[in-house]
Amino acid sequence: MSGTKPMKDPLDLLDLPSILSDEEREIQSTVARFLADRVRPHIGEWFENAHFARELAPELGKLGVLGMHLEGYGCAGTNAVSYGLACMELEAADSGFRSFVSVQGSLSMYSIWKWGSEEQKQEWLPRLAAGEAIGCFGLTEPDFGSNPAEMRTRAARNGDDWVLNGSKMWITNGGIADVATVWAQTEDGVRGFLVPRGTPGFTTQDIKQKMSLRASITSELHFDNVRLPDSARLPHAEGLRGPLSCLNEARFGILFGAVGAGRDSLMAALQYADSRVQFGRPISAFQLTQKKLADMSVSLGSAALLAVHLGRLKDQGRLRPEQVSVGKLNNVREALAIARECRTVLGANGISLEYPPLRHANNLESVLTYEGTSEIHTLVIGQALTGQAAYR
């Protein structure tokens, strides 16, 4: 039986583009072209040197991907699937860039868009959408990640002002953010505050020696008697519903992004297997290699179809939190397994930053943990199935 031309994009196996609209495909292609020009030629070096290309923020703003699923205030107002496809392409380049866009749009901007005052929206959203300002989202603390209800950061009334004390940990964009959305305990429960860079008592410290998300800024935030006017409080956010709603927005981007990392890893493996010759033939011609490639392509296609399905539900206003948990749990888990297996197809060359699978695998180790660990999402699904909460 004669050979056929190898498939470059494994998502073509199930003809994924056929279930997308022309506009959705064009948005995806536009983002992919930008990344091919501005990010892919440099990402190996940036990862190795732990460098985040902050200068690309205005270009990402001009591209329209910052807060692209939000309406008004300079935001593009696209549908959820288009936003997801943009995240897919961003993470196919590197998880650090999808993380930047997710935090900027789905955490920082969304928290202001959903829970802020009109004055706060007018002040920050147009600048954040344009990439002229950078935002971050402070919820996780050194001792409390999966259980934010026990956070120790506190905001206390002092006359007409608030005084904020505490710290936050593992904050993407923290060291470069112009404004931080910070969640704190108050006498009336959890509340959100906007803390601009330069506010006395607010300091940041970047986390070094990372083995994952190296082309991204991750920081600690410290608040030492930070005095804020009441106008800094997000007036419509009461309790944990505020920050958790933002996390659901970010998780939605992740379930698409993970598909991008898996797809990029598999594309590299397919190309390598076709060109690498051993025992007189390309390794793609061996049964064991084909089994690896086939299994990974089936897994990736299923994850991609799940992502688009959940995106359609979101566009219809029907997406439930436990469904987001299904997508995040499944797609990140499968993408990580794909990236690791693709490294084996590349053999020793797979440990080089010349090829993306191991870089994606390292990044996905962080994605597996942030925005809800696999264990937490498993319990969310378990509660939806049984009606029993098993968190304690």
C-alpha positions as CSV (number, residue, x, y, z in Angstrom):
1,M,0.0,0.0,0.0
2,S,1.5,3.3,-1.1
3,G,2.1,6.1,1.5
4,T,0.1,9.3,1.5
5,K,1.1,12.8,2.4
6,P,1.5,13.1,6.2
7,M,-1.1,15.2,8.0
8,K,0.3,18.5,9.4
9,D,-2.5,19.4,11.7
10,P,-3.8,16.5,13.7
11,L,-7.2,18.3,14.3
12,D,-7.8,17.9,10.5
13,L,-8.4,14.2,11.3
14,L,-11.9,15.1,12.6
15,D,-12.2,18.2,10.3
16,L,-12.5,20.6,13.3
17,P,-12.6,23.7,11.1
18,S,-15.9,22.5,9.5
19,I,-17.8,23.1,12.8
20,L,-16.5,26.7,13.1
21,S,-17.9,29.8,11.4
22,D,-16.0,31.8,8.8
23,E,-15.5,34.6,11.4
24,E,-14.2,32.2,14.0
25,R,-11.7,30.6,11.6
26,E,-10.5,34.1,10.5
27,I,-10.0,35.2,14.1
28,Q,-8.0,32.0,14.8
29,S,-5.9,32.4,11.7
30,T,-5.2,36.1,12.5
31,V,-3.9,35.3,16.0
32,A,-1.9,32.3,14.6
33,R,-0.2,34.6,12.1
34,F,0.7,37.2,14.7
35,L,2.3,34.6,16.9
36,A,4.2,33.0,14.0
37,D,5.7,36.4,13.3
38,R,6.2,37.9,16.8
39,V,6.5,35.0,19.3
40,R,7.5,31.6,17.8
41,P,10.9,32.7,16.5
42,H,11.9,33.8,20.0
43,I,10.0,31.6,22.4
44,G,12.7,29.1,23.0
45,E,15.2,31.8,24.0
46,W,12.6,33.6,26.1
47,F,11.8,30.4,28.0
48,E,15.4,29.6,28.6
49,N,16.2,33.1,29.8
50,A,13.0,33.5,31.8
51,H,12.0,36.5,29.8
52,F,8.5,37.9,29.3
53,A,8.2,40.2,26.3
54,R,6.2,43.0,27.9
55,E,6.6,45.1,24.8
56,L,4.1,42.8,23.0
57,A,1.3,43.9,25.3
58,P,0.2,46.9,23.1
59,E,0.5,44.7,20.0
60,L,-1.8,42.1,21.7
61,G,-4.1,45.0,22.4
62,K,-4.1,46.1,18.8
63,L,-4.7,42.5,17.8
64,G,-7.9,42.7,19.9
65,V,-7.3,39.7,22.2
66,L,-7.2,41.5,25.5
67,G,-10.7,41.2,27.0
68,M,-11.9,40.2,23.6
69,H,-15.0,38.5,24.9
70,L,-16.2,41.5,26.8
71,E,-18.5,44.2,25.5
72,G,-17.7,47.9,25.4
73,Y,-14.8,50.0,26.8
74,G,-12.6,49.2,23.8
75,C,-13.1,45.5,24.0
76,A,-13.7,43.4,20.8
77,G,-17.0,41.8,22.0
78,T,-16.4,38.5,20.2
79,N,-18.3,35.3,21.0
80,A,-16.9,32.7,23.5
81,V,-15.7,30.3,20.9
82,S,-13.6,32.9,19.1
83,Y,-12.0,33.8,22.4
84,G,-11.3,30.1,23.1
85,L,-9.8,29.7,19.6
86,A,-7.5,32.7,20.3
87,C,-6.4,31.0,23.6
88,M,-5.8,27.8,21.6
89,E,-3.3,29.6,19.4
90,L,-1.7,31.6,22.2
91,E,-1.0,28.4,24.2
92,A,0.2,26.6,21.1
93,A,2.9,29.2,21.0
94,D,3.5,29.2,24.8
95,S,1.4,28.9,27.9
96,G,3.0,32.1,29.2
97,F,1.3,34.2,26.5
98,R,-2.1,32.5,27.0
99,S,-1.7,33.0,30.8
100,F,-1.0,36.7,30.2
101,V,-4.0,37.2,28.0
102,S,-6.2,35.1,30.4
103,V,-5.2,37.1,33.5
104,Q,-5.5,40.4,31.7
105,G,-8.9,39.7,30.2
106,S,-10.7,37.0,32.2
107,L,-9.4,38.0,35.7
108,S,-8.3,41.6,35.8
109,M,-10.6,43.1,33.2
110,Y,-13.5,40.8,33.9
111,S,-13.4,41.6,37.6
112,I,-13.7,45.3,36.8
113,W,-16.2,44.8,34.0
114,K,-18.5,42.5,36.1
115,W,-18.1,43.9,39.6
116,G,-16.7,47.4,39.2
117,S,-18.3,50.9,39.2
118,E,-18.8,52.8,36.0
119,E,-15.9,55.1,37.1
120,Q,-13.6,52.1,37.6
121,K,-14.6,50.7,34.2
122,Q,-13.9,54.0,32.5
123,E,-10.6,54.5,34.2
124,W,-9.1,51.0,33.6
125,L,-10.8,49.0,30.9
126,P,-9.9,51.0,27.8
127,R,-6.2,51.1,28.9
128,L,-6.2,47.4,29.7
129,A,-7.9,46.5,26.4
130,A,-5.3,48.4,24.5
131,G,-2.4,46.9,26.4
132,E,-1.4,50.3,27.6
133,A,-1.9,49.1,31.2
134,I,-1.4,45.6,32.7
135,G,-3.5,44.0,35.3
136,C,-3.2,41.1,37.8
137,F,-5.5,39.2,40.1
138,G,-4.7,38.6,43.7
139,L,-6.6,35.7,45.3
140,T,-4.1,32.8,46.0
141,E,-2.1,33.2,49.2
142,P,1.1,31.4,50.5
143,D,-1.0,29.2,52.8
144,F,-4.4,29.2,51.0
145,G,-4.8,28.2,47.4
146,S,-7.7,25.7,46.9
147,N,-9.5,27.1,50.0
148,P,-9.7,30.9,49.4
149,A,-12.4,31.2,52.1
150,E,-9.6,31.0,54.7
151,M,-7.6,33.8,53.2
152,R,-5.7,35.9,55.7
153,T,-5.4,39.2,53.7
154,R,-7.7,41.6,55.4
155,A,-9.2,45.0,54.7
156,A,-10.4,47.1,57.6
157,R,-12.4,50.3,57.7
158,N,-10.5,53.4,58.9
159,G,-12.7,56.4,58.6
160,D,-13.8,56.8,55.0
161,D,-10.9,54.6,53.8
162,W,-9.8,51.0,53.9
163,V,-6.5,49.6,55.2
164,L,-5.3,46.5,53.5
165,N,-2.8,44.0,55.0
166,G,-1.6,40.6,53.8
167,S,0.1,38.9,50.9
168,K,-0.7,37.0,47.7
169,M,1.3,34.3,46.0
170,W,1.8,32.9,42.5
171,I,0.3,36.0,40.8
172,T,0.7,36.1,37.0
173,N,1.7,39.5,35.8
174,G,2.1,40.7,39.4
175,G,5.5,42.2,39.0
176,I,4.6,44.3,36.0
177,A,0.9,45.1,36.7
178,D,-0.3,48.7,36.8
179,V,-3.4,47.6,38.8
180,A,-4.1,44.6,41.0
181,T,-7.5,43.2,41.7
182,V,-7.1,42.1,45.3
183,W,-9.5,40.0,47.4
184,A,-9.6,40.4,51.1
185,Q,-11.6,39.5,54.2
186,T,-13.6,42.3,55.7
187,E,-16.2,42.5,58.5
188,D,-18.8,41.9,55.9
189,G,-17.1,39.0,54.1
190,V,-14.8,38.8,51.1
191,R,-14.5,42.0,49.1
192,G,-12.5,43.1,46.1
193,F,-10.2,46.2,45.8
194,L,-8.3,47.8,42.9
195,V,-4.8,48.6,44.0
196,P,-2.7,50.7,41.6
197,R,1.0,50.2,41.4
198,G,2.8,52.9,43.4
199,T,0.3,52.9,46.2
200,P,2.3,53.3,49.4
201,G,2.7,49.9,51.2
202,F,2.1,47.9,48.1
203,T,5.2,45.9,46.9
204,T,5.9,42.9,44.6
205,Q,8.6,40.4,44.4
206,D,9.0,38.1,41.3
207,I,9.4,34.4,41.8
208,K,12.6,33.0,40.4
209,Q,14.0,29.6,39.6
210,K,10.9,28.4,38.0
211,M,10.9,25.2,35.9
212,S,7.5,26.1,34.3
213,L,6.0,29.1,32.7
214,R,9.4,30.7,32.4
215,A,8.3,33.1,29.7
216,S,5.8,34.6,32.1
217,I,6.0,36.8,35.2
218,T,4.9,35.2,38.4
219,S,5.1,37.2,41.6
220,E,4.3,37.7,45.3
221,L,2.2,40.7,46.3
222,H,2.6,42.3,49.7
223,F,0.3,44.8,51.4
224,D,1.6,46.7,54.5
225,N,-1.0,49.1,55.8
226,V,-2.1,50.0,52.3
227,R,-4.6,52.8,52.6
228,L,-7.3,52.8,49.9
229,P,-10.3,55.1,49.4
230,D,-13.7,53.4,49.3
231,S,-13.8,54.2,45.6
232,A,-11.1,51.5,45.2
233,R,-13.6,48.8,46.3
234,L,-15.4,46.8,43.7
235,P,-18.9,47.8,44.7
236,H,-20.9,44.9,43.3
237,A,-18.7,42.0,44.5
238,E,-19.9,40.4,47.8
239,G,-18.5,37.2,49.1
240,L,-16.5,34.5,47.2
241,R,-19.0,34.7,44.3
242,G,-17.0,37.6,43.0
243,P,-13.5,36.0,42.6
244,L,-14.9,32.5,41.7
245,S,-16.9,34.0,38.8
246,C,-13.7,35.4,37.5
247,L,-11.9,32.1,37.8
248,N,-14.6,30.4,35.8
249,E,-13.9,32.9,33.0
250,A,-10.2,32.1,33.1
251,R,-10.8,28.3,33.2
252,F,-12.8,28.5,30.1
253,G,-9.8,29.9,28.2
254,I,-7.6,27.2,29.7
255,L,-9.6,24.3,28.3
256,F,-9.1,25.7,24.8
257,G,-5.5,26.6,25.5
258,A,-4.6,23.1,26.6
259,V,-5.7,21.8,23.2
260,G,-3.3,24.3,21.6
261,A,-0.4,23.0,23.6
262,G,-1.3,19.4,22.8
263,R,-1.8,20.2,19.1
264,D,1.6,22.0,18.8
265,S,3.4,19.1,20.5
266,L,1.7,16.6,18.2
267,M,2.5,18.6,15.1
268,A,6.1,18.7,16.1
269,A,6.1,14.9,16.7
270,L,4.4,14.2,13.3
271,Q,6.9,16.4,11.4
272,Y,9.9,14.9,13.3
273,A,8.7,11.3,12.8
274,D,8.4,11.8,9.0
275,S,11.9,13.2,8.7
276,R,13.8,11.0,11.3
277,V,15.2,7.9,9.6
278,Q,16.2,4.8,11.5
279,F,16.8,1.3,10.1
280,G,16.4,2.7,6.6
281,R,12.9,4.2,6.9
282,P,11.2,7.1,8.6
283,I,10.2,6.3,12.2
284,S,6.6,7.3,11.2
285,A,6.5,4.0,9.3
286,F,6.9,1.9,12.4
287,Q,3.8,0.5,14.1
288,L,4.8,1.6,17.6
289,T,5.2,5.2,16.5
290,Q,2.0,5.1,14.6
291,K,0.2,3.8,17.6
292,K,1.5,6.7,19.7
293,L,0.5,9.2,17.1
294,A,-3.0,7.7,16.5
295,D,-3.8,7.5,20.3
296,M,-2.7,11.1,20.8
297,S,-4.7,12.3,17.8
298,V,-7.9,10.6,19.0
299,S,-7.4,12.1,22.5
300,L,-6.6,15.6,21.1
301,G,-9.6,15.5,18.8
302,S,-11.9,14.6,21.7
303,A,-10.6,17.4,23.8
304,A,-11.0,19.9,20.9
305,L,-14.6,18.8,20.3
306,L,-15.3,19.2,24.1
307,A,-13.9,22.7,24.1
308,V,-16.0,23.8,21.1
309,H,-19.1,22.2,22.7
310,L,-18.6,24.0,25.9
311,G,-17.9,27.2,24.0
312,R,-21.3,26.9,22.3
313,L,-23.0,26.4,25.6
314,K,-21.3,29.5,27.0
315,D,-22.5,31.5,24.0
316,Q,-26.0,30.3,24.7
317,G,-25.7,31.3,28.4
318,R,-26.1,27.7,29.5
319,L,-22.5,26.8,30.6
320,R,-22.4,25.6,34.2
321,P,-19.4,25.6,36.6
322,E,-19.1,21.9,36.8
323,Q,-19.0,21.7,33.0
324,V,-16.0,24.1,33.0
325,S,-14.4,21.7,35.5
326,V,-15.0,18.8,33.1
327,G,-13.2,20.7,30.3
328,K,-10.3,21.9,32.5
329,L,-9.7,18.6,34.1
330,N,-9.9,16.5,30.9
331,N,-8.2,18.8,28.5
332,V,-5.2,19.8,30.6
333,R,-4.7,16.2,31.7
334,E,-4.8,15.0,28.1
335,A,-2.6,17.8,26.7
336,L,0.0,17.0,29.4
337,A,0.0,13.3,28.5
338,I,0.3,14.2,24.8
339,A,3.2,16.6,25.3
340,R,5.1,13.9,27.4
341,E,4.5,11.2,24.8
342,C,5.5,13.5,22.0
343,R,8.8,14.0,23.7
344,T,9.4,10.2,23.5
345,V,8.8,10.3,19.7
346,L,11.6,12.9,19.4
347,G,14.0,10.8,21.5
348,A,17.0,12.7,22.8
349,N,16.2,15.7,20.6
350,G,13.0,16.1,22.6
351,I,14.8,17.7,25.5
352,S,16.1,20.5,23.3
353,L,14.3,23.9,23.2
354,E,14.6,23.6,19.5
355,Y,11.4,21.4,19.8
356,P,8.3,22.4,21.8
357,P,6.9,19.2,23.5
358,L,8.9,19.3,26.7
359,R,8.5,23.1,27.0
360,H,4.7,22.5,26.7
361,A,4.9,19.7,29.2
362,N,6.7,21.8,31.7
363,N,4.2,24.7,31.3
364,L,1.3,22.4,31.5
365,E,2.5,21.2,35.0
366,S,1.5,24.7,36.1
367,V,-1.7,24.8,34.2
368,L,-2.7,21.5,35.8
369,T,-2.5,23.2,39.2
370,Y,-3.6,26.8,38.7
371,E,-7.2,27.9,38.4
372,G,-8.2,24.9,40.4
373,T,-6.1,21.7,40.8
374,S,-7.2,18.4,39.2
375,E,-8.2,17.2,42.6
376,I,-10.6,20.2,43.2
377,H,-12.2,19.9,39.7
378,T,-12.6,16.1,40.3
379,L,-14.5,17.0,43.5
380,V,-16.6,19.6,41.7
381,I,-17.7,17.0,39.2
382,G,-18.2,14.5,42.0
383,Q,-20.5,16.8,43.8
384,A,-22.5,17.5,40.6
385,L,-22.9,13.8,40.1
386,T,-23.8,12.8,43.7
387,G,-25.1,15.9,45.4
388,Q,-22.5,15.4,48.1
389,A,-19.7,17.9,48.8
390,A,-16.5,16.0,49.6
391,Y,-14.0,18.9,50.1
392,R,-13.4,18.2,53.8
